[in-house]
Amino acid sequence: MTTIAPRITTVERHMLDLNGRNPHATPEFSWLMSGITLATKIIASYVQRAGLMEIIGEAGRVNVQGEVVQKLDEFANDTLRRCLGYRKNIGILVSEEDEEPHVIQEAESGKYIVLFDPLDGSSNINANVSIGTIFSILHRDPAVTGNDVKSQILQPGCKQVAAGYVIYGSSTVLAYTAGAGVHMFTLDPSIGAYLLAEENVKMPETGNTYSCNEAYEKNFPNGIRRYLKWAKEDGGFSSRYIGSLVADFHRTLIRGGVFLYPGTPKAPEGKLRLLYEANPLAFVAEQAGGMASDGEQRILDKQPTTMHQRTPLIIGSKNEVERVLTF
Ligand code: P6P
């Protein structure tokens, strides 16, 4: 019998296979996700060339056609809106870049809400540091009638149907969950396909790495300061901080440890956004066996009050997050 070579699983094939194992992974859901994969492939091609664009003088100036070349994060935002804006089953788009949501389908057909940070950490691009796209998918809440768009959007993270991120680094990696584990894909740019790299990714339960911007340490809550003192003096921890959320989270998912972006007296809610940064990464973290808290409660239990609200974030290995909370 001829042995068939191991199956090449694209992310679209993987989502269809999930059908049944996850009630949300329906073919129409896969159609929605293909809008995200298409957009992130386009963004990846531009991010990889960003340095070159700088060299050939296109970025941030008027190019030969006389068009002003968009900043990369504006480009990423427009690309996501274009790729998602015409998928009949998407009703509302929420972007970190846009103050107001985009209603693209009325309630009956557009049952999904897609929220995203199109290019988080883009300030790092000219330092050639990995940056990323973070996305979160909700169902329109059938209990909310009429055009009250904001209350459709303001659902706690535990209601997410799916979530994930793409990290544009030495390779472009997509990690997503639809509630049945976390699965990772690597983009093969030569064929333009995300190929399955790892299924059911598990975050190590412990990890002796802490990740935070220690420049603000003096302003952190006392419990966090006590934890950092323990980690350095007794825990034998090492510190890793890239300053790009997706990169710091991806490392934490793979190697374990804890990422912290606490509040300070000047910014009591911290810097990171709840709806399209903390919630999606918290969903991924929990599906990989990790944990995510704001220091008081589970991130996924937080009832949002405004679209762009911020939240303190402690996310990573279960045992490490629990240890932080004991302080
Ligand atoms: P700080 C990047 O600007 C970003 O939004 C996240 O990607 C990153 O985790 C954070 O800000 C870094 O903030 O205050 O340490 O420079």
Boltz pocket constraint, residues with backbone or C-beta under 6 A from the ligand:
constraints:
  - pocket:
      binder: B
      contacts: [[A, 120], [A, 121], [A, 122], [A, 123], [A, 213], [A, 243], [A, 244], [A, 245], [A, 246], [A, 248], [A, 271]]
      max_distance: 6.0
